[in-house]
């Protein structure tokens, strides 16, 4: 199959070293496959000459840099990159990606040859460095609307958030998670893909799908799932596409007050507007 163009969207948010490593890694793995990387600047810890020097080095890798002038949030930045750089008929996929990810050596070859052309979104295998579990599928079936109302209330309270996080940790330990190796898994249709790495097909956009999610952070997966559902499209889990998520043990187990506010507001938004 001929090589088709892929656009990967990543964000600079005070993660200069990690972002540079990510960009270099993607280009080294992609090799002969045609991959564009678009970096949207939400915030940088560098200023003046330091930032200018970093920006020049990033451009030299082959990445494109977009500077909207303000922090657009996670999906806001992804949507900005899509509108500026994705070209229907040229790019086959728009990939939303964290920068703490790496890809299996055959990832882009498998994606380039992928035959399920009617899928709106492809959810790859995402192997967590902390649990060694596969983070996909995020949801096999559509979750309960009430669940999101309850979660919005939980995240509005620090005590309830701590209890919820500890409870989830215990449940995951007891269940053992979705182990990334030693288990026979196959491609199948699911409700929602994990937000660390989402492969959005050009079909999604040509059928009328959009990335106009109004919330600053969190629950982007539900927004996308409901967009696909409204289009009567498919989200497909594809375990042959393997990626690795280098999660950090010290990051985000108990979210800050600001993060809890984002979590509460986003879950309430899904309850009120999405999961009807």
C-alpha positions in Angstrom: 0.0 0.0 0.0 1.3 3.5 -0.8 2.5 5.6 2.1 -0.2 8.0 3.2 0.4 11.2 5.2 -0.1 11.2 9.0 -0.4 14.4 11.1 0.6 14.0 14.8 -0.5 16.8 17.2 1.5 17.4 20.4 1.6 20.1 23.0 4.4 22.1 24.6 3.4 22.8 28.2 6.6 23.3 30.2 7.8 19.9 28.9 10.6 21.0 26.7 13.0 18.0 27.1 10.2 15.4 27.0 8.7 17.0 23.8 12.1 17.1 22.1 12.7 13.4 22.8 9.2 12.6 21.6 9.6 14.4 18.3 13.0 12.8 17.7 11.7 9.4 18.6 8.7 9.7 16.2 10.8 10.7 13.2 13.3 7.9 14.0 10.5 5.3 14.1 8.5 6.6 11.2 11.4 6.4 8.8 10.0 6.1 5.3 6.5 6.8 6.3 5.2 10.3 5.8 4.6 11.8 9.2 4.1 15.5 10.0 4.4 16.7 13.7 2.7 19.8 14.7 3.5 21.3 18.2 1.1 23.8 19.7 2.6 26.0 22.4 0.4 26.3 25.4 3.1 27.4 27.8 6.9 27.2 28.0 9.3 27.3 31.0 11.9 29.0 28.7 12.0 32.6 27.8 13.8 35.0 25.6 16.9 33.6 23.9 16.5 30.2 25.6 13.1 29.8 24.1 14.2 31.0 20.7 17.1 28.6 20.7 14.9 25.7 21.7 12.3 26.6 19.1 15.0 26.6 16.4 16.2 23.2 17.4 12.7 21.8 17.4 12.1 23.3 13.9 15.4 21.6 12.7 13.9 18.2 13.6 11.2 18.8 11.0 8.4 19.7 13.4 6.0 22.6 12.8 5.4 25.0 15.7 2.1 26.9 16.3 1.9 29.7 18.8 -1.7 30.7 19.5 -0.6 33.2 22.2 -2.5 31.6 25.1 -3.0 28.3 26.8 -5.9 26.7 24.9 -6.1 23.6 27.1 -5.6 20.0 25.9 -8.3 19.6 23.2 -8.4 23.3 22.5 -4.7 23.1 21.4 -5.4 19.9 19.4 -8.3 21.5 17.6 -6.2 24.6 16.8 -3.6 22.3 15.2 -6.2 20.4 13.3 -7.7 23.6 11.9 -4.3 25.0 11.0 -2.5 22.0 9.6 -4.8 19.0 8.7 -5.6 18.8 5.0 -8.4 16.5 3.9 -7.4 14.3 1.0 -3.7 14.6 2.0 -3.6 13.5 5.6 -5.2 10.1 6.2 -4.9 10.3 10.0 -4.8 13.1 12.7 -3.2 11.7 15.8 -3.8 13.2 19.2 -0.8 12.3 21.4 0.8 12.9 24.8 4.5 13.5 24.7 5.3 10.8 27.3 4.8 8.1 24.7 6.9 5.9 22.5 5.9 3.7 19.6 6.7 0.1 18.6 9.1 -0.2 15.7 6.3 -1.4 13.4 3.7 1.0 14.5 3.6 3.3 11.5 4.0 0.4 9.0 0.9 -1.3 10.5 -1.0 2.0 10.6 -0.1 2.7 7.0 -1.3 -0.7 5.9 -4.4 -0.6 8.1 -7.5 -2.0 6.2 -10.4 -0.9 8.4 -11.0 2.2 6.4 -14.6 2.9 7.7 -13.4 3.4 11.3 -13.7 7.0 12.5 -11.2 6.4 15.4 -8.6 3.7 16.0 -7.6 3.0 19.6 -4.1 1.4 19.8 -2.6 -0.7 22.6 -1.2 1.7 25.2 1.1 -0.1 27.6 1.5 1.7 30.9 5.0 1.8 32.4 3.5 1.8 35.9 1.1 -1.1 35.7 2.3 -2.9 32.5 -1.5 -2.9 31.7 -3.1 -1.9 28.4 -5.0 1.4 28.9 -7.3 0.6 26.0 -10.2 0.2 25.6 -11.0 3.1 27.9 -14.7 2.1 27.7 -16.0 -0.9 25.9 -19.6 0.2 26.3 -21.3 3.6 26.8 -21.0 4.6 30.5 -23.9 5.5 32.7 -24.9 9.2 32.7 -25.4 9.1 36.5 -21.8 7.9 36.9 -20.6 11.3 35.5 -22.9 13.2 37.8 -21.5 11.3 40.8 -17.9 11.8 39.7 -18.5 15.6 39.3 -19.6 15.7 42.9 -16.7 13.5 44.1 -14.1 15.7 42.4 -15.6 18.8 44.0 -14.4 17.4 47.4 -10.8 16.6 48.3 -11.7 13.9 50.8 -14.1 12.2 48.3 -11.4 12.4 45.6 -8.8 10.7 47.8 -11.3 8.0 48.7 -12.2 7.5 45.1 -8.5 7.3 44.0 -7.6 4.8 46.7 -10.7 2.7 45.9 -9.8 2.6 42.2 -6.2 1.6 43.0 -7.4 -1.3 45.2 -9.8 -2.5 42.6 -7.2 -2.4 39.9 -4.8 -4.4 42.1 -7.5 -7.0 42.8 -8.5 -7.4 39.2 -5.0 -7.4 37.8 -5.9 -5.0 34.9 -5.7 -5.7 31.2 -2.3 -7.2 31.0 -0.3 -6.1 28.0 1.3 -9.4 27.3 0.3 -13.1 27.6 -3.3 -12.4 26.7 -4.9 -13.1 23.4 -6.7 -10.0 22.3 -8.3 -9.1 19.0 -9.6 -6.0 17.2 -13.1 -5.0 18.2 -15.5 -2.1 18.2 -15.5 -0.1 21.5 -17.2 3.0 22.9 -14.2 5.2 23.7 -10.4 5.3 23.2 -7.9 6.4 25.9 -6.9 10.1 25.5 -3.2 9.6 25.7 -3.1 8.5 22.1 -6.1 8.7 19.7 -5.9 8.0 16.0 -8.6 10.0 14.2 -9.3 9.0 10.6 -10.0 11.5 7.9 -13.4 9.7 7.7 -14.3 11.3 11.0 -13.9 14.8 9.6 -15.3 14.1 6.1 -18.5 12.7 7.8 -19.0 16.0 9.8 -17.1 15.2 13.0 -15.3 18.0 14.9 -13.0 18.6 17.8 -14.9 21.6 19.2 -14.8 20.4 22.8 -15.4 23.5 25.1 -13.8 22.2 28.3 -10.2 23.0 29.2 -9.2 19.6 30.4 -10.5 16.0 30.9 -13.3 13.9 29.4 -12.2 14.5 25.8 -12.7 10.8 25.2 -16.4 11.1 25.9 -16.8 14.1 23.6 -15.1 12.1 20.8 -17.1 9.0 21.5 -20.4 10.9 21.4 -19.3 12.7 18.2 -18.6 9.3 16.5 -21.9 7.9 17.9 -23.8 10.9 16.4 -22.2 10.1 13.0 -23.2 6.4 13.4 -19.5 5.7 13.0 -17.1 3.2 14.7 -14.3 3.4 17.2 -12.1 0.3 16.9 -9.6 -1.1 19.3 -6.6 -2.4 17.4 -4.0 -4.2 19.6 -1.5 -4.7 16.8 -0.7 -1.0 17.1 1.5 -0.9 20.1 2.6 2.2 22.1 4.2 2.7 25.5 3.1 5.3 28.0 5.9 6.4 30.4 3.7 7.5 33.2 5.3 9.1 36.3 4.6 7.7 39.8 4.6 11.2 41.4 2.2 12.8 38.9 -1.5 13.2 39.5 -2.6 10.5 42.0 -4.2 13.2 44.1 -5.0 16.1 41.8 -4.5 19.7 42.9 -7.5 21.9 43.7 -7.3 23.4 40.2 -7.2 20.0 38.5 -10.1 18.8 40.6 -12.1 21.8 39.5 -11.4 20.9 35.8 -12.3 17.3 36.5 -15.6 18.2 38.3 -16.6 20.7 35.6 -15.8 18.3 32.7 -17.7 15.4 34.2 -20.7 17.7 34.9 -20.5 18.9 31.3 -20.7 15.3 30.0 -23.6 14.6 32.3 -25.6 17.7 31.2 -24.7 17.8 27.5 -23.2 14.5 26.2 -24.6 11.4 27.9 -28.3 11.9 27.3 
